[in-house]
Amino acid sequence: MPGIRCSVMRGSVRDHGQGHGGEGSVLVIASISSFLTPFMGSSVNIALPAIGVSFGMDAVLIGWVTTAYIIASAVFLLPLGRASDILGRKRIFVSGILVFSLTSLFMPLAPGAWMFLALRALQGLGGAMIFSTSMAILTAVTSPSRRGRAIGITVGAVYAGLTAGPFIGGVLTEGFGWKGIFLLAAVLGGCAFLMVLFCVEEDHADRVSRGFDLAGSLIYSVGLVCLMLGFSLLPARTGIVLLCTGICAMAGFLLWERNHVSPVLDLRLLKENRVFAWSNLAAFIHYSATFSTGFLLSLFLQYVKGMSPSQAGLVLVTQPAVMTALSPLTGRLSDRLEPRILASTGMAVTSAGLMALAFMGGNSATGVLVGCLVVLGVGFSLFSSPNTNAVMSSVSRADYGVASSMIATMRITGQAFSMGIVLVLFSLIIGHVRITPDSAGSFMHAFRTGILFFSALCIPGIAASLARGDVRPPGREDDR
């Protein structure tokens, strides 16, 4: 990267008492890793039909191409965040990039569907290593006065990945086959791996000198898997049993953590840190209200509006493109204005955009739909970067790993909850049939019900965002 000289940047940061590498070099690395995982996810979605044909997958197995990654990521995020605080964030981060890159390289060589899915789950583990540490590393080297700007840039990189994924994935799939997507991800991951090795120093000074809670991690993992699987299988009896098991396991996890000397999740952060607790709840609600919108709109555009996949992709790129452009700006604003104000406004704008989408129909003009997506993009931009800045600014350096992984956990569990709502609605309203233009009426009923529910869900989200209070109360200096 022009202008990025790792040795010089490391020296300048040491002068400020921080030993993680320079702000500029770490920001570049964090942005590449933040781009990589959403790019992979959105491009793989385009390639799912081709992957299914290649491995002879049925509809259920094709669904597991995405589900295996999400579940693996969600299960490991929080334990890995605490592990990074103990073992060192660079060690976990670089291992994650290596795992992600190697699985991307080997997946095109998988001999069958089950091996491919196993590698996909292992790739989710690599993604969890990356997301549980990247924000912590960036926060540790960035001055509090520039933290929002840096976070805004990395959030913009996430949306850039979401924007570029469908287009580049489609081009690669048509020109080189679906394997080209994974090979490109392996190359990008390899570049990030080399940059981390040479440009980021280990964070010895920030390590927590406590043991790792293996039992708590296992209870948490079992509980979260049962919750996510159970919710996705509702209203079937198996789903109810798994959901109840997951609730009991998570209750047991909280009781265990309360009395453990080195908990995976320090409950004091939730009990005593108002900003941390309410900001994470707001993040969960916002991701729950927005993630499945793209899924629903993709079906709406193709089955109701009659668009081709490429035409639908061009329409849907509107929202992430707006988020890519605005997130650095809103991140910078959160350095000057209270995140509570920006994030709450963003949640309200998101709710309004969802409400407008609920009234879309087959005869609605495409321009009106694009306008709704612009509104959603603005709302998401106002919420995401300031909310992340609030979470990371509310904890001490020793808890950056847990805070970073907690944000990622709220995101991915919110995404799973969002899709679970949609699957329940489809099961109750459409039934176990294929979605076709002939079933457009029942689909639109489920579509409007879901979008209205998500719009209403933003209302308690606004309340949670406002309840956090100020990150920088008058008269208090930021010593983090």
N, C-alpha and C positions, 0 to 999 in steps of 0.2 A: 504494500500500500504506500503510495507517495506520501512523504511527510511523516511516516511512522518509523522511528528509529528506536528499537527496543532498549538498547543500552542507555541511550540518552534519557529516554522516558523513565527508566527505572531509577536512574540517578536523581532525577528531579523529584520523584515521589519519595525517595528515601529522605530527602531534605525535609519533607513535611511529616516524616515519622510514620510512613506507611510503606509496607514492603511487599506489595502484591504485583508490581509492574506499573507502568505508566497508565494514566487515565486514558490517553488516546489509543494505545495499543490494546488495552483491555476492552475498551468500547468497541473497537473493530471486531475483536474476537467474540464478544458477547452478541454483537449484531449478526455476525455470520451464523453463530449457533442458534440465535433466535429466528433467523430466516430459514434455517435448514429443516427443522422439524415440522413446522406448518407447511412448508413447501412440499415436503414428502407426503404429508397427509392429504393435502388438497390435490396433488398430482396423481396419487395412487387412486383416489376416488374416480378420476377420469379413466384410469386404466383397469378398473375392476372387471368390466366385461371381458377384456382381453385376458386378464389373469385367470378368470373363471374358465374360459375356453381352454387355456393352456394346460390347466391342471384338472379339467373335468369336474369343477366344483358345482354343487347345487346352490340354490339361493341361500340356504342356511350357512354353508361354508363360506360363501362370498361375504356374507355379513360379518363373519369372524375375522376376515382380513383387517377390518377396522377395529372390531371389538377386542381382539387379542392385544392389540397395541394399547388401547385406552385402559383396559383393566390392568395390564402389567405396569403401565406408567403410574396409574393412581395408587396401586398397592405399595410401590417402592418409594414414592416421592417423600413422604414424611420421614420414614426411617433413614433414608439417605441424607436428608437435610441435617438430622442430628448427627449422623456418622461423619458428615463433612466438617461439622464443628469440632469433632473429636480428632479425626484422622488428618484433616487438612482439606480445604476446599479444592485446591488445585488437583490433588490426587484423585478425588472423586470426579471432578470435571473432565480431566484428561482421560480417565478410564471410560467415562461415558461417551466421549467423542470417539474413542477407539472402538468400543463395542458397537456404537451406532454405525460407524463406517464399515467395519468388518461384516456386520450382518447385511448391510446394503450390498456389499460386494458378493456375499455368498448366496443371497436369496435367488438371484437369477440362475444359480447352479443347483437349486433344490430339486431332488429327484421326484418329489410328489407333494401333494397338497398339505399333508400333515407336517412334513418337515418345513415347508414354507411357512405355515402358521406358527410353528415353534420358533423359527427364526424371527418372525414378525413380533412375537411376544418378547424375545430377547432384545429386539430393537427397541421395544417399549421400555425395557429396563435401561438401555443406554440413554433414551430420551429423558427418563426420570433422573438419571445422574446429571445430565446437562442442565435441566430446568431447576433442579433442587440446589444448584450451586452457582449458576451463571449470574443471577441477580445479586447474590451475596458477594461474589468477587467484585462485581462492578461497583456495588454500594461501598465496599470497604476502601476502594481506591479513589472514590470521587468525593470531592469537597461537598459538604451539605448545601452550599449555595448553588452548585451546579448539578446536584443529584437529579432533580426533576427533568432537566434537559437531557441528561444521559439516559435516564429511564425512558423518556419519550422517544429517543432515537431507537432504542432496542425494541420498544413496543411497535414503533413504525416498521422495524425490520420483520416482526412477526406478521404484520398485515401485508407487507411486501411479499412475503412467502405465500400467504393466502391468495394474493392477487396474481402472482406469477405462476403458481402451481397449475391451475387448470389449463392455462394457455401453453406453457412449456411442456407440461405433461402430455397434452393432446398432440403437440408437434412431435415429441419424442416417441409416443406410442404409435403414431401413424408412420413415422419415418424409420424408426429403429426397433419398434416393438416395446412392450412394457418394460423389458429389462433395461432399456436405456435410462429410465427414471432412476433406478437403483444404482446404476453405475455412475450417473452424474452426482447423486447424493454421496457416494463413496469418495469421489474426487474432492468435492467440497469439504467433506468431513476430514479427509486427509490433510487438506490445506490448513483447516482450523487446528488440527492436532499438532502440526509442526509449529504454528504460531504460538500455541499455548506453551509448548516445551521451551521455546526460546524467549518469549516475551512476558511470561507471567511467573512471578516468584512464589514459592510456597509461603503460606500464611502461618508461620510458626507462632507468632506472637498472639494470634487470635484464637488458638485452639483451646477447647474446653477440657480441663483435666479431670474428666469423669468417665466412668465406664459406660458401655453401650447396653441399652435395655433390650436384649434379644427377645425375652418372653413377651414384653409389651409390643414389640414389633410384629411378632407372630400373631398375637391376638388381634391387633389392628388390621393386619393383612387379611386374616380369615374373615373378620367382620365386614371389611370393605368389599371383598369379593362377593360375599353372600348378599350384601345390600345391592350391589350393582347388578348382579345376575338376577336376584329376586325381583327387583323392580322392572327389569327388562322382560321378565316372563309373566308379569301380572296380566290378566286376573286368574291365571291357571293356579291350581293347588300347589304345584312345585314352587311357583313364584312366591306365594304366601308363606310357605314353610321357610324358604331361603331368606325372605325379608325379615321374618320374625327371628330367625337365627342370627342374622346380621345385626339386628337391633340389640339383642341380648349380648352379643359379642362386643359391640361398641360400648354398651353400658359397662361391661366387665373391664374393657380397656380403660375407661375413664376412672373406674375405681382403683385399678392397678396403678395407673399413672399418678394418682393422688398421693400414694404412699411410697413411691419409688424415689431413691436418692438421685438417680440420673434418668429422668423420664424421656421418652421419645418426644413427647409434647409437654412442655412445661406449662401446666394448667394455670400457673400464676400469670402467664402472658394473657390468658383469656379472662381471668378473674380480676386482675389488678391493672391491666393495660387496656383501657377503654378504647383507645384509638385502634389498637391491634385487633381486638375482638370484633368491634362493629365494622371495621374496614373489610375484614375477611368475610363476614356474613354478607355484606353488601356485594362483594365480588362473587360469592356463590350465587346469590339471587340474580345478579346481572347476567352471568354466564348461563344460568338456567333459563332465563327469559329470552336469550338471543341465539343460542347455538343452533337449535334445530330450525331456525327461520330459513337458513340457506337450503336445507334439505327439503322443507315444505315448498319453498319457492321454485326449486329446481323441478319438482314434480308438477307444480302448478303451471309453469311456463311450457313444459313439454306435453302434458296430458290435457290441459284445459286451453292454453293459448295456442297449442299446436306448433311450438317452435322446435327447431332442431337442437341437438345438444350444444353445438357451437354457438348458435344464436342465444340460447339460454345462458351459456357461460359468459358471453359478452355483456348481457344485462346484469348478471349477478356480480360481475367484477366491480360494479359501481361502488358498493359499500366498502370492501377492503381497500379500494383505491383512495377513497376519501379518508379512511382511517390512516393509511400510510402517509398521506400528505399532512394531516392535522396532528397526529400524535406527538411529533417532536415539539410542535408549538404549544400544545396543551401541557406537555411535560414541563416546558420552560415556564409557562404561566403558574404551574403549581409551586415553583420556587418563590414566587412573589405573592400569590393569593393562596388562601387556605384551601387545601384539597377538598375539605368538606363542602365548600361552596361549588367548586367546579364539578366534582363527582356527583353531587346531588342534582345539579342542573343537567348533567349528562344522562342520569337515570330518568329524569322527567322527559327529556327530549326523546329518549329511546321508547318510553311508554307511548308518547304521542305518535311516533313513527309506526309502532306496532298497531296502534288503534286504527290508523289510516289504512294499513295493509289489510286489516280484517274486512274492509269493505271492497276489496278488489274482486273482480269477476271476469268472466271470459271476454266481455266486451270492453273492459277497462283499457284505456290507452296505455301503451308501453311507456310513454313519457311520464305518466302519472306514477307508475310503478318505480321508474328510475328516480323520480323525485322523493318517493318514500324511502328508497334505499340511501339516498343522500342524507336524509334526515337521520336515519339509523346510524350511518357512518359518523355524522357529527356527534350524536349522542354517545356512541361508543368511545370516540376519541376524547370527549370531555370527561368520561368516567375512568377509563382504564389507566392511563398514565398517572393522573393525580392520585387515584386510589392506591396504585402500587407504590408511589412515592410516600404516601401516608403510612403504609404498612412498614416499609423499610426504614423510615425515619423514626418510627415509634419504639424501636428496640435497640439494645446495645450491640456493639460489634460482636460479642460472644454469641449472640443469637441470630446473626444474619443468615446462617444456613437454615435454621428452622423457619425463619420468617420467609425466606425465598421459597422453600419447599411448601410452606403453608399456602402461599399465593397460588402456586402451581396446582396444589391439591384442590383448592377451591375451584380453580378453573376446570380441571378435568372431571371432578365429581359433579360440578354444575352442568357440564356438557353431557355427562351420562344421565343425569336427572332429566335434562331437557329432552333427550332422545327417548327416555323411558316414558315421559308424558305422551309423546307422539305415538309410540308403539301401543300404549294403552288405548288411546283414542282410536287408532286404526283398528285395533282388535274389537272394540265395542261398537264402532260406527260402520266401518267398511267390512270387517270380517276377514277370514283367512282366504282371501282371493287376491289375484293379481290386480294391481292398479292399471286400468286401461282407460282410454277415452270414454268407453261405455259406462264406467263407474264414476264419471266426473261429478255427478250430483252428490253422492255419498262422500266422495273425497273433499268436495268444497265444504260440506258440513263439518267434517273433521278439521279441515284447514282453518275455517273461521273460528271454531271452538278453541283450537289450540292457540291461535294468534291472540284472541281475546283473553284467554287465560294468562298468556305470557305478558300481555299489556298490563293486566291487573296485578300480576306478580311484582311488577316494578314498583307499585305503590308502597308495600312494606320495605322494598329495597331503598326507596327514597328516605323512609323513616330511619332505617338502619344507618344510612350514610350520614344523615344529619345528627344522629345520636352519638357519633364518634367524638364530637367536640373538635377543638382546634389542635393541630399538630404543633403549632408554634404559638402558645399562649403569650399574651403581652407580658413583657418583662422577663421571659425565660430565654436564655441563650442555649443554642443547640450545641451540645458538647459531644455529639456523636461524629 
